[in-house]
């Protein structure tokens, strides 16, 4: 630790070391220790179609996971391999339509073994006396909350609601499970996922990086964001009440919000990979998908109330244009951080006193990486 400046009595603390952000071996290790043992968000639950047999292929910690809707309407998560010889059930190299749906069974293309939408073995041609339970598809834990789907590869661990901790209570008045995707955009960012999460979790950078955002939320400029009260929400400038280019919107506020939630902006980070920014009329959700030590894919989902989406004049562009501008600013500076970390002179960084929230990633990550 070192002292910040003569004017600060708080200590600066060292960030994670260079290897945590740059090393391919550490990235592979954290996939197993941090991501495979955690509830990882894979996106919205309605990204899988409503028909039985509708499916989506996702990657979690390097594992290709098949998300399938069964005949009861429930979702299941399965390893994308046949139990006979390990053949991929769905070709991971081919594009998959958003409306992808198995017809009657999940059929292996190699020897035509077939599985039900619940993962049970239904057919093994010319091979008798096979235990359908032993040879059913390997299932992973799947949980749903707030309209999002989460998958955990590890067989044991806390329930999803327990893992969410106090986040669920803090956002309970937002109708997250009802919201619909009004606009989505995917970014490939040349930066480690922890750089992106840390950047999201502090506003010391807001003044230098986000002039338009600070015009909307002047509090972000005050003392480098040191006095922000995220528990109570961050107020907008006079006359503004949401994150759009104008700071206003004709859309109705979500029903049931408190006065503070209608006036202020709130943010949450659900470790390891879901970031949410909550306005009175929409929610911007960011799902991080680490691809390499220095590359992250980010899906940005703008979520709106169904009543707003049903209006003939519904147009999410005011929110999208604002968020897209802020996102590009964030991703650009994160990439510059990543390139700077590649310097042979970089050992670790420092957290300034107003960056205390950024330390959360260090604490969460260190606990995960030190577990057996």
C-alpha positions in Angstrom: 0.0 0.0 0.0 1.0 3.6 -0.6 -0.5 6.9 0.6 -2.6 8.6 -2.1 -1.7 12.3 -1.6 -1.1 14.6 1.3 -4.7 15.6 1.1 -6.0 12.1 1.4 -5.7 10.0 4.6 -6.9 6.9 2.8 -4.4 4.4 1.4 -4.2 3.4 -2.2 -4.3 -0.3 -2.7 -2.6 -2.5 -5.2 -4.8 -4.0 -8.0 -4.5 -7.6 -9.1 -1.2 -8.4 -10.7 -0.3 -8.3 -14.4 -0.8 -12.0 -14.9 -4.5 -11.8 -13.8 -5.2 -9.5 -16.8 -2.7 -10.7 -19.4 -1.7 -14.3 -18.9 -3.3 -17.1 -20.9 -2.6 -19.7 -18.2 -4.3 -17.6 -15.6 -7.2 -17.1 -17.9 -7.5 -20.9 -18.4 -7.3 -21.4 -14.6 -10.0 -18.8 -13.8 -12.3 -20.5 -16.3 -12.2 -23.6 -14.0 -12.0 -21.9 -10.6 -14.1 -18.8 -11.1 -16.5 -19.3 -14.0 -17.2 -23.0 -13.9 -18.0 -22.8 -10.2 -20.3 -19.7 -10.5 -23.7 -18.9 -11.8 -22.9 -17.4 -15.2 -25.5 -15.3 -17.0 -26.1 -16.5 -20.6 -28.7 -13.9 -21.5 -32.5 -13.5 -21.4 -34.7 -16.5 -20.9 -36.9 -15.6 -23.9 -33.8 -15.9 -26.2 -34.9 -19.5 -26.4 -38.1 -19.9 -28.4 -41.4 -20.9 -26.7 -42.0 -24.2 -28.6 -40.9 -27.5 -27.1 -37.5 -28.4 -28.6 -36.5 -24.8 -29.1 -32.8 -24.5 -28.3 -29.7 -22.2 -28.1 -26.0 -23.1 -28.0 -23.9 -21.1 -25.6 -20.4 -21.2 -24.3 -19.7 -21.2 -20.5 -16.1 -21.4 -19.3 -15.1 -23.1 -22.6 -17.9 -25.6 -22.4 -20.5 -25.7 -25.1 -23.8 -25.9 -23.4 -27.1 -26.7 -25.1 -30.1 -24.8 -23.7 -33.3 -26.7 -24.6 -37.0 -26.0 -23.8 -38.9 -29.2 -22.9 -42.5 -30.1 -23.3 -43.5 -28.4 -20.0 -41.9 -25.1 -21.1 -39.0 -25.4 -18.7 -35.4 -24.9 -19.8 -32.6 -27.4 -19.3 -28.8 -27.1 -19.8 -26.9 -30.0 -21.3 -23.4 -30.8 -22.5 -23.5 -30.6 -26.3 -22.3 -34.1 -26.9 -23.7 -37.5 -27.6 -23.3 -40.1 -24.8 -22.2 -42.7 -27.3 -19.0 -41.4 -28.8 -19.0 -37.8 -27.8 -20.2 -36.3 -31.1 -21.4 -32.7 -31.1 -25.2 -32.8 -31.2 -25.4 -29.2 -32.6 -22.6 -28.1 -34.9 -20.8 -25.4 -33.0 -19.1 -24.1 -36.2 -22.3 -23.4 -38.1 -24.6 -20.4 -37.6 -27.7 -21.1 -35.6 -31.0 -19.4 -36.3 -32.7 -17.5 -33.5 -35.8 -19.8 -34.1 -33.8 -23.0 -33.9 -35.9 -25.9 -32.8 -35.5 -29.7 -32.7 -38.5 -31.4 -34.4 -39.3 -34.4 -32.2 -36.0 -35.5 -30.5 -32.4 -34.4 -30.2 -30.7 -36.7 -32.6 -27.0 -37.4 -32.9 -25.9 -37.1 -36.6 -23.2 -39.9 -36.2 -25.2 -43.0 -35.2 -28.7 -41.6 -34.7 -28.8 -42.0 -31.0 -31.8 -39.8 -29.9 -32.6 -37.9 -26.7 -35.8 -36.3 -25.4 -36.0 -32.6 -24.8 -35.5 -33.4 -21.1 -32.2 -35.1 -22.0 -33.4 -38.6 -21.5 -32.2 -41.3 -23.9 -34.9 -42.3 -26.3 -33.2 -44.4 -28.9 -29.9 -46.2 -29.4 -30.3 -48.1 -32.8 -29.5 -51.8 -32.6 -28.0 -51.5 -29.2 -30.2 -53.0 -26.4 -30.2 -53.1 -22.6 -28.9 -49.6 -22.1 -29.8 -47.8 -18.9 -31.6 -44.6 -20.2 -30.7 -42.8 -17.0 -27.0 -43.6 -17.1 -26.9 -42.6 -20.8 -29.0 -39.5 -20.7 -27.4 -36.3 -21.6 -25.1 -34.7 -19.0 -27.0 -31.9 -17.3 -25.7 -28.7 -15.8 -27.4 -26.5 -13.2 -29.7 -23.9 -14.7 -31.4 -21.1 -12.8 -33.6 -18.1 -13.8 -34.0 -14.8 -12.1 -35.3 -11.4 -13.4 -35.9 -12.8 -16.9 -32.2 -13.9 -17.1 -30.9 -17.4 -17.4 -27.8 -18.6 -15.5 -25.8 -21.8 -15.9 -23.4 -23.3 -13.4 -21.1 -26.1 -14.6 -20.0 -27.3 -11.2 -22.3 -29.9 -9.7 -22.6 -28.3 -6.3 -22.7 -24.8 -4.8 -25.2 -22.2 -3.5 -28.6 -21.7 -5.1 -28.8 -18.9 -7.6 -30.9 -16.7 -5.3 -28.3 -17.1 -2.5 -25.5 -16.2 -4.9 -27.3 -13.0 -5.9 -27.1 -11.8 -2.3 -28.6 -8.4 -1.7 -28.8 -7.5 -5.4 -32.2 -9.2 -5.8 -33.7 -7.2 -3.0 -32.3 -3.9 -4.2 -33.9 -4.2 -7.7 -37.1 -6.0 -6.6 -39.4 -3.1 -7.7 -38.1 -3.2 -11.3 -40.2 -5.7 -13.3 -37.1 -7.4 -14.7 -38.8 -10.7 -15.4 -41.4 -8.9 -17.6 -39.2 -6.7 -19.7 -38.6 -7.3 -23.4 -35.5 -6.7 -25.5 -36.1 -3.5 -27.5 -32.6 -3.3 -29.0 -29.5 -5.3 -28.8 -25.9 -4.9 -29.9 -22.8 -7.1 -29.5 -19.3 -5.7 -29.1 -15.9 -7.5 -29.3 -13.6 -5.7 -26.9 -9.8 -6.2 -26.9 -9.6 -6.2 -23.1 -9.8 -8.6 -20.2 -13.2 -9.0 -18.7 -12.0 -7.9 -15.3 -10.8 -4.6 -16.8 -14.4 -4.1 -18.1 -16.0 -5.0 -14.8 -13.7 -2.7 -12.8 -14.3 0.1 -15.2 -18.1 -0.4 -14.8 -17.8 -0.3 -11.0 -16.1 3.1 -10.6 -16.7 6.6 -11.9 -13.3 8.2 -11.3 -13.0 7.8 -15.1 -16.4 9.4 -15.9 -15.1 13.0 -16.0 -12.3 12.4 -18.5 -14.0 9.7 -20.6 -17.7 10.5 -20.6 -18.4 14.3 -21.1 -21.9 13.7 -22.3 -22.8 11.4 -19.5 -21.4 13.9 -17.0 -23.6 16.6 -18.5 -26.6 14.3 -17.8 -25.3 13.3 -14.4 -23.2 16.2 -13.0 -22.5 14.3 -9.8 -20.1 12.0 -11.7 -17.7 15.0 -12.0 -17.7 15.8 -8.3 -14.4 14.8 -6.7 -13.8 12.0 -9.2 -17.1 10.3 -8.1 -15.9 10.0 -4.5 -19.2 11.1 -3.0 -21.6 8.9 -5.0 -24.3 7.2 -3.0 -25.3 4.2 -5.2 -27.6 2.8 -2.5 -29.8 5.9 -2.9 -29.3 6.3 -6.6 -27.5 9.0 -8.6 -29.6 12.0 -9.5 -29.7 13.4 -13.0 -29.4 17.1 -13.9 -32.3 19.4 -13.4 -35.2 18.4 -15.8 -33.7 15.0 -16.7 -34.8 11.6 -15.3 -33.5 8.9 -17.6 -30.5 7.8 -19.7 -31.3 9.1 -23.2 -29.7 11.7 -25.4 -32.1 14.3 -24.1 -32.3 13.0 -20.5 -36.1 12.6 -20.9 -38.5 10.1 -22.5 -42.2 9.9 -23.2 -42.2 6.4 -22.0 -44.0 5.7 -18.7 -42.0 4.9 -15.6 -42.0 1.2 -14.6 -45.0 0.7 -12.2 -44.3 0.4 -8.5 -41.0 2.3 -8.4 -40.2 4.5 -5.5 -39.8 8.3 -5.9 -36.0 7.8 -5.7 -36.1 5.1 -8.4 -38.1 7.4 -10.7 -35.7 10.3 -10.3 -32.3 8.6 -10.0 -30.1 6.1 -11.8 -29.0 2.8 -10.2 -26.3 0.3 -11.2 -25.6 -3.3 -10.2 -22.8 -5.8 -11.0 -23.7 -9.5 -10.6 -20.5 -11.4 -10.5 -19.0 -12.7 -12.6 -20.6 -11.4 -15.8 -23.9 -9.4 -15.6 -23.9 -5.6 -15.4 -27.2 -3.7 -15.1 -27.9 0.0 -15.3 -31.5 0.8 -14.2 -33.4 3.8 -15.3 -37.1 4.6 -14.6 -38.2 3.5 -18.1 -35.6 1.0 -19.3 -32.7 -1.2 -18.2 -29.4 -1.6 -20.0 -28.0 -5.1 -19.3 -24.5 -6.2 -20.3 -23.6 -9.9 -20.5 -19.8 -10.4 -20.6 -18.4 -13.5 -22.4 -14.6 -13.8 -21.8 -13.0 -15.2 -24.9 -9.3 -14.9 -24.1 -7.1 -13.1 -21.6 -7.3 -10.0 -23.7 -10.7 -10.3 -25.4 -14.3 -10.1 -24.2 -17.5 -10.3 -26.1 -20.2 -8.0 -24.6 -23.9 -8.3 -25.4 -25.8 -5.1 -24.6 -29.5 -5.6 -24.1 -31.9 -2.6 -23.8 -35.0 -3.8 -21.9 -38.4 -2.1 -21.9 -41.8 -2.7 -20.4 -44.1 -4.8 -22.7 -46.7 -1.9 -22.7 -44.1 0.5 -24.1 -43.0 -2.1 -26.7 -46.6 -2.6 -27.8 -47.1 1.1 -28.6 -47.2 1.9 -32.3 -44.7 4.7 -31.9 -42.3 2.7 -29.8 -38.7 3.7 -30.7 -35.8 2.7 -28.4 -33.3 4.9 -30.4 -33.2 7.6 -27.8 -31.8 5.2 -25.2 -29.8 3.1 -27.7 -28.0 6.1 -29.2 -27.0 7.3 -25.7 -25.8 3.9 -24.5 -24.0 3.1 -27.7 -22.0 6.4 -27.4 -21.1 5.7 -23.8 -20.3 2.1 -24.5 -17.9 2.9 -27.3 -16.1 5.4 -25.0 -15.9 2.7 -22.3 -14.6 -0.1 -24.6 -12.0 2.3 -26.2 -10.5 3.2 -22.8 -10.6 -0.4 -21.6 -8.6 -1.4 -24.7 -6.1 1.3 -23.9 -5.8 0.0 -20.4 -5.2 -3.5 -21.7 -2.5 -2.4 -24.1 -0.8 -0.5 -21.3 -0.9 -3.5 -19.1 1.1 -5.4 -21.7 4.1 -3.2 -21.0 7.0 -5.1 -19.4 7.1 -2.2 -16.9 3.6 -3.0 -15.6 3.5 -5.1 -12.5 0.1 -4.1 -11.1 -2.0 -1.0 -10.9 -3.3 1.1 -8.0 -6.8 1.8 -6.7 -7.3 5.4 -5.7 -9.5 6.0 -2.6 -12.6 6.9 -4.7 -12.2 3.5 -6.6 -13.3 1.4 -3.6 -16.1 -0.3 -5.5 -13.4 -1.6 -8.0 -11.9 -3.6 -5.2 -14.9 -5.9 -5.2 -13.6 -7.7 -8.3 -10.3 -8.3 -6.6 -12.0 -9.7 -3.5 -14.4 -11.8 -5.4 -11.8 -13.1 -7.9 -9.1 -13.8 -5.2 -11.6 -15.8 -3.1 -12.6 -17.9 -6.2 -9.0 -18.4 -7.3 -7.8 -19.5 -3.9 -10.6 -22.1 -3.4 -9.7 -25.8 -4.0 
